[in-house]
C-alpha cells in the first residue's frame, strides 16, 4: 500500500524589526497561511546574526534601519554564514539609493512596509523560487536609477575592482599593479563611493552581477 505523501515543509520565517508592533503585525499576517511558519521574531541585527545558524530560516524579513548593526551589514554577515537563506528587506524608505544598496548587499527582495498584507506573502513565495522581488513602489523608484546614472569607474578602478573581487589584499594589488598601497586604498574608497557599496563582499557581488569576473576562472 502506497504511503500518503507528506505535505511540503512550511517556509521557515524569521522577522527582524526593532518595532514590536510592526513585527507582531507581520507575524499575525503570516500565521494565517498554512505554508509558512514564523520561527522567531527578533529586534536587531546582532540577534539574527548570532542565531541564524541555529534557527536555519528559509527567509528573513529584515528591517533596514535598526540600532547597532543595521540591515545592510546584517544582510552581508548572514549571507556569509548561511548563503541559502533569502533576505527580504522590509522598509519605509522608497528612495532608489536605499533599494539599490540593499540589492547590492545581497538582498533577494525589497518590500515597502505600507504594501497590502498579501504582498508580503507573495514576496516570500517569489524569493523562495530563487527570483528577485521588488514591490510596485520599489520598482517605480528604482526604474530611473541605474548604473548609467552613477559616476563611471575609470579603467584603473575597473582593474582594481577585479583584483579586489578576486580576494586580493591591498598589498597584493599594489604589487601586481606596481603602485603604492596608499594608492590602492584611495582607489578602493573611490570605487565604493561611486558604486554605493560599503564592503568588500558587496564589491564581489557587484562584480559577479555585472560580469566583471566572467572568464577569469575565479570561484567565489
C-alpha positions as CSV (number, residue, x, y, z in Angstrom):
1,X,0.0,0.0,0.0
2,X,1.4,3.4,-1.0
3,X,2.1,5.7,1.9
4,X,0.4,9.1,1.6
5,X,2.8,11.9,0.5
6,X,4.0,14.1,3.3
7,X,2.8,17.7,3.0
8,X,5.6,20.1,2.0
9,X,7.5,21.6,4.8
10,X,6.4,25.2,5.7
11,X,8.7,28.0,4.8
12,X,10.7,29.0,7.9
13,X,10.5,32.7,8.5
14,X,12.4,35.0,10.9
15,X,11.1,38.5,11.4
16,X,13.7,41.2,12.5
17,X,12.4,44.6,13.4
18,X,13.1,46.9,16.3
19,X,9.4,48.0,16.5
20,X,7.5,45.2,18.3
21,X,4.1,46.3,16.9
22,X,5.4,46.0,13.4
23,X,6.9,42.6,14.0
24,X,3.8,41.4,15.7
25,X,1.6,42.7,12.9
26,X,3.6,40.9,10.2
27,X,3.7,37.7,12.3
28,X,-0.1,37.8,12.6
29,X,-0.5,38.2,8.9
30,X,1.9,35.3,8.1
31,X,0.4,32.9,10.6
32,X,-2.8,32.9,8.7
33,X,-1.1,30.9,5.9
34,X,-0.6,27.2,6.3
35,X,2.6,27.0,4.2
36,X,4.7,29.4,6.3
37,X,5.9,29.2,9.9
38,X,7.3,32.2,11.8
39,X,10.0,30.6,13.9
40,X,11.3,33.7,15.6
41,X,10.8,37.5,15.9
42,X,14.0,39.4,16.8
43,X,14.6,43.0,17.4
44,X,18.1,43.8,15.9
45,X,20.8,42.8,13.6
46,X,23.1,41.3,16.2
47,X,20.4,38.9,17.4
48,X,19.7,37.5,14.0
49,X,23.4,37.2,13.2
50,X,24.0,35.3,16.4
51,X,21.0,32.9,15.9
52,X,20.8,32.4,12.1
53,X,22.8,29.2,12.1
54,X,20.8,27.7,14.9
55,X,17.4,28.8,13.5
56,X,18.1,27.9,9.9
57,X,15.5,30.2,8.4
58,X,14.5,30.0,4.7
59,X,13.6,33.7,4.6
60,X,14.4,36.6,6.9
61,X,12.2,39.6,6.8
62,X,14.7,42.3,7.8
63,X,14.2,45.9,8.7
64,X,16.7,48.2,7.0
65,X,17.2,50.7,9.8
66,X,17.9,49.3,13.3
67,X,20.1,50.4,16.2
68,X,23.5,48.8,16.4
69,X,24.0,46.6,13.4
70,X,21.7,47.8,10.6
71,X,20.0,45.8,7.9
72,X,22.7,46.1,5.2
73,X,25.6,44.9,7.4
74,X,23.4,42.2,8.8
75,X,22.5,41.0,5.3
76,X,26.1,40.6,4.4
77,X,27.1,38.7,7.5
78,X,24.0,36.5,7.4
79,X,24.7,35.5,3.8
80,X,28.3,34.7,4.6
81,X,27.2,32.4,7.4
82,X,24.2,30.9,5.7
83,X,24.1,31.7,2.0
84,X,21.0,29.6,1.3
85,X,18.8,32.0,3.4
86,X,16.9,34.6,1.4
87,X,16.9,38.1,2.8
88,X,13.7,40.2,2.1
89,X,14.1,43.8,3.2
90,X,11.1,45.5,4.7
91,X,11.5,49.2,4.8
92,X,9.6,52.5,4.8
93,X,12.3,54.0,2.5
94,X,11.5,54.1,-1.2
95,X,14.5,56.0,-2.4
96,X,16.5,54.3,-5.2
97,X,19.7,54.6,-3.2
98,X,18.3,52.5,-0.4
99,X,16.8,49.9,-2.8
100,X,19.9,49.6,-5.0
101,X,22.2,49.4,-2.0
102,X,20.1,46.6,-0.4
103,X,20.2,44.6,-3.6
104,X,24.0,45.2,-4.0
105,X,24.4,43.8,-0.5
106,X,22.7,40.6,-1.4
107,X,19.1,41.1,-0.5
108,X,16.7,38.9,-2.6
109,X,13.9,41.4,-2.4
110,X,12.7,44.8,-1.2
111,X,9.2,45.5,0.1
112,X,7.8,48.7,1.5
113,X,6.1,48.4,4.8
114,X,2.9,50.0,3.5
115,X,2.2,47.3,0.9
116,X,-1.1,45.3,1.1
117,X,-0.8,42.5,3.6
118,X,-0.9,39.7,1.0
119,X,2.0,41.2,-0.9
120,X,4.4,40.2,1.8
121,X,3.4,36.6,1.4
122,X,3.7,37.0,-2.4
123,X,7.3,38.3,-1.9
124,X,8.2,35.3,0.2
125,X,6.9,32.9,-2.4
126,X,8.9,34.6,-5.2
127,X,12.2,34.7,-3.4
128,X,11.8,31.1,-2.3
129,X,11.7,30.3,-6.1
130,X,15.1,31.9,-6.4
131,X,13.8,35.1,-8.0
132,X,14.2,38.7,-7.0
133,X,11.1,40.6,-5.8
134,X,10.5,44.3,-5.8
135,X,7.2,45.6,-4.7
136,X,5.5,48.1,-7.1
137,X,6.6,51.1,-5.2
138,X,10.2,49.9,-5.1
139,X,10.1,49.1,-8.9
140,X,8.9,52.6,-9.6
141,X,11.7,54.2,-7.5
142,X,14.4,52.0,-8.9
143,X,13.5,52.3,-12.6
144,X,15.2,55.6,-13.3
145,X,18.2,54.7,-11.1
146,X,20.6,52.5,-13.0
147,X,24.4,52.3,-13.4
148,X,24.3,54.9,-16.2
149,X,23.3,57.5,-13.5
150,X,26.4,56.6,-11.4
151,X,29.8,58.2,-11.8
152,X,31.6,55.8,-14.0
153,X,34.7,53.8,-12.9
154,X,38.0,54.6,-14.6
155,X,39.9,51.9,-16.4
156,X,42.3,51.7,-13.4
157,X,39.4,51.4,-11.0
158,X,37.8,48.6,-13.0
159,X,41.1,46.8,-12.9
160,X,41.4,47.2,-9.1
161,X,37.8,46.2,-8.7
162,X,38.6,42.9,-10.5
163,X,41.6,42.3,-8.3
164,X,39.6,43.0,-5.1
165,X,36.7,40.8,-6.2
166,X,39.2,38.0,-6.6
167,X,40.0,38.3,-2.9
168,X,43.4,40.0,-3.2
169,X,44.5,42.3,-0.4
170,X,45.5,46.0,-0.9
171,X,49.2,44.9,-0.7
172,X,48.8,42.2,-3.3
173,X,47.0,44.6,-5.7
174,X,49.7,47.2,-5.2
175,X,52.4,44.6,-6.0
176,X,50.5,43.3,-9.1
177,X,50.0,46.9,-10.5
178,X,53.3,48.3,-9.3
179,X,51.6,51.1,-7.3
180,X,51.7,52.0,-3.6
181,X,49.3,50.5,-1.1
182,X,48.1,54.0,-0.3
183,X,47.1,54.5,-3.9
184,X,45.2,51.2,-3.9
185,X,43.4,52.3,-0.7
186,X,42.4,55.6,-2.4
187,X,41.1,53.8,-5.5
188,X,39.2,51.4,-3.2
189,X,37.4,54.2,-1.4
190,X,36.5,55.9,-4.7
191,X,35.1,52.6,-6.1
192,X,32.9,52.1,-3.1
193,X,31.7,55.7,-3.2
194,X,30.9,55.5,-6.9
195,X,29.1,52.2,-6.6
196,X,27.3,53.0,-3.3
197,X,28.8,49.9,-1.7
198,X,30.3,49.8,1.8
199,X,32.1,46.5,1.9
200,X,34.4,44.1,0.0
201,X,31.8,41.4,0.0
202,X,29.5,43.9,-1.7
203,X,32.1,44.7,-4.3
204,X,32.4,41.0,-5.0
205,X,28.7,40.6,-5.5
206,X,28.6,43.7,-7.7
207,X,31.5,42.2,-9.8
208,X,29.6,38.9,-10.2
209,X,26.3,40.6,-11.1
210,X,27.9,42.8,-13.7
211,X,30.0,40.2,-15.4
212,X,33.4,41.6,-14.1
213,X,34.5,38.1,-13.1
214,X,33.3,36.3,-16.2
215,X,36.1,34.5,-17.9
216,X,38.6,34.9,-15.1
217,X,38.2,31.4,-13.7
218,X,37.6,32.8,-10.3
219,X,35.4,30.7,-7.9
220,X,33.5,32.7,-5.4
